[in-house]
């Protein structure tokens, strides 16, 4: 089955409030109640599972943020069915009048009815020929989130950094390897460094989000870099040369043609950040800023007035 857009599933906008999301879920849950729906019961059950999954994600601020950031496909690649329903209040389903036998058939061990999560679970997958897959292991521990600063130089060439974080009430350190071309905003997974499972299952994972450190010279747009160079009006009119640094420590000399307009961009091909494939790089762009003098001497003003008479 194709990955779902949870907002469309519940019929709410992407900026819907938690109250609007809950209201939409309860309305659709009652409409597709497995015990009470009219018509195709099996379709009603499938619909009920879909809207419950959507509500489990959108009612959880962290999961909702992940879904907004990565979209349906990226989210489902990262979160299993068990992950999606971890922390979900299954008592909400009982409040809607879902009987235990229907509850068990639809959700298996993802929740233990009124008593909370079971120590062993069975995970349903949409599109399976049977309602449930094979019996799964005990629930894994909760995933942890952390941030790590990264400079443009570290993005370009890769780095291995030590992250200090809190886990199970203790301060721990872990080495995080960041490959070249890993852009800020990406989350790196460190397996098994999340919270321990309260039921003896596998530990959760640690997700490290890379936070960009502002560079004093370069500005980044995707894998491209931008640097500004300012020239005088006369240099723009007559042409000149400018020197610009690159992220790998080189100094490049660029010829600025006569008649160059302000904010013209000149490209240094393949001097940007590497792409994750390691084979190509972005470009570096030099923006030429033509400075108009604010204060003219009497002589300069006279010269410009003469130029104006000549049509300049």
C-alpha positions as CSV (number, residue, x, y, z in Angstrom):
1,X,0.0,0.0,0.0
2,X,1.3,3.5,-0.8
3,X,2.5,5.7,2.0
4,X,-0.3,7.8,3.5
5,X,-0.6,11.5,3.8
6,X,-1.9,11.5,7.4
7,X,-3.4,15.0,7.1
8,X,-5.5,13.9,4.1
9,X,-6.5,10.7,5.9
10,X,-8.0,12.8,8.7
11,X,-9.2,15.5,6.4
12,X,-7.4,18.3,8.3
13,X,-5.0,21.1,7.2
14,X,-1.2,20.9,7.8
15,X,-1.5,23.6,10.5
16,X,-4.4,22.0,12.3
17,X,-4.4,22.3,16.1
18,X,-4.3,19.2,18.3
19,X,-7.9,19.8,19.2
20,X,-8.9,19.9,15.5
21,X,-6.9,16.7,14.9
22,X,-8.6,14.9,17.8
23,X,-12.1,16.0,16.7
24,X,-11.5,14.9,13.2
25,X,-10.2,11.5,14.4
26,X,-13.2,10.8,16.7
27,X,-15.6,11.8,13.9
28,X,-14.0,9.4,11.4
29,X,-13.5,6.7,14.0
30,X,-17.2,6.7,14.9
31,X,-18.1,6.6,11.2
32,X,-15.8,3.6,10.5
33,X,-16.4,1.9,13.9
34,X,-15.7,-1.8,13.2
35,X,-18.6,-2.9,15.3
36,X,-21.1,-0.4,14.0
37,X,-20.2,0.5,10.4
38,X,-22.8,-0.2,7.8
39,X,-21.9,-1.9,4.5
40,X,-18.4,-3.5,3.9
41,X,-17.1,-4.4,7.4
42,X,-13.6,-5.3,6.2
43,X,-13.3,-2.0,4.5
44,X,-14.4,-0.2,7.6
45,X,-11.8,-2.1,9.6
46,X,-9.1,-1.0,7.1
47,X,-10.3,2.6,7.3
48,X,-10.3,2.4,11.1
49,X,-6.7,1.2,11.1
50,X,-5.6,4.0,8.7
51,X,-7.2,6.8,10.7
52,X,-5.9,5.4,13.9
53,X,-2.4,5.3,12.5
54,X,-2.8,8.9,11.3
55,X,-4.0,10.0,14.7
56,X,-1.2,8.2,16.5
57,X,1.3,10.2,14.4
58,X,-0.3,13.7,14.3
59,X,-1.3,13.6,18.0
60,X,2.3,13.1,18.9
61,X,4.3,16.4,18.5
62,X,7.6,14.7,17.8
63,X,6.3,12.2,15.3
64,X,4.2,15.0,13.6
65,X,7.4,17.1,13.3
66,X,9.2,14.1,11.7
67,X,6.4,13.5,9.3
68,X,6.3,17.2,8.3
69,X,10.0,17.2,7.7
70,X,10.5,13.9,5.8
71,X,7.1,13.4,4.2
72,X,5.1,10.2,4.0
73,X,7.7,8.1,2.2
74,X,10.7,9.2,4.4
75,X,8.6,8.9,7.6
76,X,7.5,5.3,6.9
77,X,11.1,4.4,5.9
78,X,12.2,5.5,9.4
79,X,9.3,4.4,11.6
80,X,7.9,0.9,11.8
81,X,4.3,0.2,12.7
82,X,5.4,-0.5,16.2
83,X,7.3,2.8,16.4
84,X,4.2,4.7,15.2
85,X,2.0,3.3,17.9
86,X,4.5,3.5,20.7
87,X,3.1,5.9,23.3
88,X,-0.4,5.8,21.7
89,X,-3.2,5.9,24.3
90,X,-5.2,2.8,23.3
91,X,-7.7,3.6,26.0
92,X,-9.0,6.2,23.5
93,X,-10.2,3.3,21.4
94,X,-12.1,1.8,24.3
95,X,-13.6,5.2,24.9
96,X,-15.0,4.9,21.4
97,X,-16.6,1.6,22.3
98,X,-14.2,-0.7,20.4
99,X,-14.7,-4.2,21.9
100,X,-11.7,-6.2,23.1
101,X,-12.1,-8.9,20.4
102,X,-12.2,-6.3,17.6
103,X,-9.3,-4.4,19.3
104,X,-7.2,-7.6,19.4
105,X,-8.0,-8.4,15.7
106,X,-7.1,-5.0,14.5
107,X,-4.2,-4.1,16.7
108,X,-2.8,-7.3,18.1
109,X,-0.1,-6.7,20.6
110,X,0.5,-3.1,19.6
111,X,-1.5,-2.2,22.7
112,X,-2.7,-4.4,25.6
113,X,-6.2,-3.1,25.8
114,X,-7.0,-1.3,29.0
115,X,-4.0,-2.7,30.7
116,X,-1.5,-0.9,28.4
117,X,1.2,-2.3,26.1
118,X,1.9,-6.0,26.1
119,X,5.3,-7.5,26.5
120,X,5.0,-9.3,23.2
121,X,3.3,-7.9,20.1
122,X,2.0,-8.7,16.7
123,X,2.3,-6.1,14.0
124,X,-0.3,-5.6,11.3
125,X,0.7,-4.4,7.9
126,X,-1.7,-3.1,5.3
127,X,-2.0,-5.2,2.3
128,X,-1.0,-8.5,3.9
129,X,-3.0,-11.5,3.0
130,X,-3.6,-12.1,6.7
131,X,-4.4,-9.5,9.4
132,X,-1.1,-9.9,11.2
133,X,2.5,-10.7,10.6
134,X,4.5,-13.1,12.7
135,X,4.8,-12.5,16.4
136,X,7.3,-9.7,17.1
137,X,9.8,-9.2,19.9
138,X,9.1,-7.1,23.0
139,X,8.8,-3.4,22.4
140,X,12.1,-1.6,21.9
141,X,13.1,1.3,24.1
142,X,12.2,4.9,23.3
143,X,14.3,6.8,20.7
144,X,16.3,9.8,21.8
145,X,16.9,13.1,19.9
146,X,20.0,15.3,20.1
147,X,21.6,18.2,18.2
148,X,25.2,18.5,17.0
149,X,26.7,21.7,15.6
150,X,28.5,21.4,12.2
151,X,30.6,23.9,10.3
152,X,30.6,24.2,6.5
153,X,34.2,22.9,6.5
154,X,33.0,19.8,8.3
155,X,30.2,19.4,5.9
156,X,32.6,19.6,3.0
157,X,35.3,17.2,4.3
158,X,33.5,15.1,6.8
159,X,34.3,14.7,10.5
160,X,34.0,12.4,13.5
161,X,32.8,14.2,16.6
162,X,32.0,13.2,20.2
163,X,28.5,13.9,21.4
164,X,27.6,14.1,25.1
165,X,24.0,13.3,25.9
166,X,21.8,12.1,28.7
167,X,20.5,8.5,28.6
168,X,18.6,6.6,31.3
169,X,19.5,9.3,33.8
170,X,23.2,9.0,33.0
171,X,25.6,11.2,31.0
172,X,27.1,9.3,28.1
173,X,29.4,10.0,25.2
174,X,29.2,8.6,21.7
175,X,31.3,9.1,18.6
176,X,29.3,10.2,15.6
177,X,30.9,9.9,12.1
178,X,29.6,12.5,9.6
179,X,30.4,11.7,6.0
180,X,31.4,14.5,3.6
181,X,28.3,16.1,2.0
182,X,26.0,15.5,4.9
183,X,24.0,18.7,5.0
184,X,22.8,20.5,8.2
185,X,19.2,19.5,9.1
186,X,19.8,15.8,8.4
187,X,19.4,13.3,11.2
188,X,22.0,10.6,11.7
189,X,20.9,7.4,13.5
190,X,23.1,5.8,16.1
191,X,21.6,2.4,16.7
192,X,21.0,1.1,20.2
193,X,21.8,4.4,22.0
194,X,18.2,5.3,22.9
195,X,16.5,4.4,26.1
196,X,16.5,0.8,27.3
197,X,13.3,-1.2,26.9
198,X,11.3,-1.6,30.1
199,X,10.3,-5.0,28.8
200,X,13.7,-6.5,28.0
201,X,13.6,-5.7,24.3
202,X,16.1,-3.9,22.2
203,X,17.2,-0.4,23.2
204,X,15.9,2.5,21.2
205,X,18.0,4.5,18.8
206,X,19.6,8.0,19.1
207,X,18.9,10.4,16.3
208,X,21.4,13.2,15.9
209,X,20.2,16.4,14.1
210,X,23.0,18.4,12.5
211,X,22.7,22.2,13.2
212,X,24.6,24.5,10.9
213,X,27.1,26.9,12.4
214,X,27.0,30.2,10.5
215,X,30.2,30.9,8.5
216,X,31.7,34.4,8.6
217,X,32.3,34.5,4.8
218,X,30.2,31.9,3.0
219,X,26.5,31.5,2.8
220,X,25.0,28.2,1.9
221,X,22.0,27.4,-0.4
222,X,21.7,23.6,-0.7
223,X,25.1,22.4,-1.9
224,X,26.0,25.8,-3.4
225,X,28.1,28.5,-1.6
226,X,27.8,32.2,-2.0
227,X,30.4,35.0,-1.2
228,X,30.0,38.7,-1.9
229,X,32.7,41.0,-3.4
230,X,32.2,44.8,-3.5
231,X,33.6,47.0,-6.2
232,X,33.5,50.7,-7.0
233,X,31.3,52.2,-9.7
234,X,34.4,53.0,-11.8
235,X,35.6,49.4,-11.5
236,X,32.1,48.1,-12.7
237,X,32.3,50.5,-15.6
238,X,35.8,49.8,-16.7
239,X,36.3,46.2,-15.5
240,X,38.5,44.9,-12.7
241,X,39.7,41.8,-10.9
242,X,38.7,40.5,-7.6
243,X,40.2,37.7,-5.4
244,X,37.9,35.3,-3.6
245,X,38.6,32.5,-1.1
246,X,37.3,28.9,-1.5
247,X,36.3,26.6,1.3
248,X,39.3,24.3,0.7
249,X,41.7,27.2,1.3
250,X,42.5,28.4,-2.2
251,X,42.4,32.0,-3.4
252,X,40.9,32.5,-6.9
253,X,41.3,35.6,-9.1
254,X,38.3,36.5,-11.1
255,X,38.0,39.0,-14.0
256,X,35.0,41.3,-13.7
257,X,34.1,42.5,-17.2
258,X,33.5,46.1,-18.0
259,X,29.9,47.1,-17.6
260,X,29.1,44.5,-14.9
261,X,25.9,45.2,-13.1
262,X,25.4,45.1,-9.4
263,X,24.4,41.7,-8.0
264,X,25.8,39.8,-11.0
265,X,26.7,36.2,-10.1
266,X,29.9,34.6,-11.3
267,X,30.3,30.9,-10.9
268,X,33.2,28.8,-9.8
269,X,32.2,25.4,-10.9
270,X,32.5,22.5,-8.5
271,X,33.8,24.6,-5.6
272,X,30.6,24.2,-3.5
273,X,29.8,21.4,-1.1
274,X,30.0,17.7,-2.1
275,X,26.8,15.8,-2.8
276,X,26.2,12.7,-0.7
277,X,27.1,10.4,-3.6
278,X,30.7,11.7,-3.3
279,X,31.0,12.1,-7.1
280,X,29.8,15.6,-7.7
281,X,29.9,19.0,-5.9
282,X,27.8,22.1,-5.9
283,X,29.2,25.4,-7.2
284,X,30.5,28.6,-5.6
285,X,28.9,31.8,-6.7
286,X,30.6,35.2,-6.3
287,X,28.1,38.1,-6.1
288,X,29.4,41.4,-7.4
289,X,28.0,44.3,-5.4
290,X,28.6,47.7,-7.0
291,X,28.9,50.3,-4.3
292,X,27.4,53.7,-5.0
293,X,29.4,56.4,-3.1
294,X,27.3,58.2,-0.5
295,X,29.6,61.2,0.0
296,X,31.4,62.8,-2.9
297,X,34.2,65.3,-2.8
298,X,33.7,68.6,-4.8
299,X,36.1,67.3,-7.5
300,X,34.3,63.9,-7.7
301,X,31.0,65.6,-8.0
302,X,32.3,67.9,-10.8
303,X,33.7,64.9,-12.7
304,X,30.4,63.0,-12.4
305,X,28.4,66.0,-13.6
306,X,30.7,66.1,-16.6
307,X,30.1,62.4,-17.3
308,X,26.3,63.0,-16.9
309,X,26.6,65.6,-19.7
310,X,28.2,63.0,-21.8
311,X,25.2,60.7,-21.3
312,X,26.6,58.5,-18.5
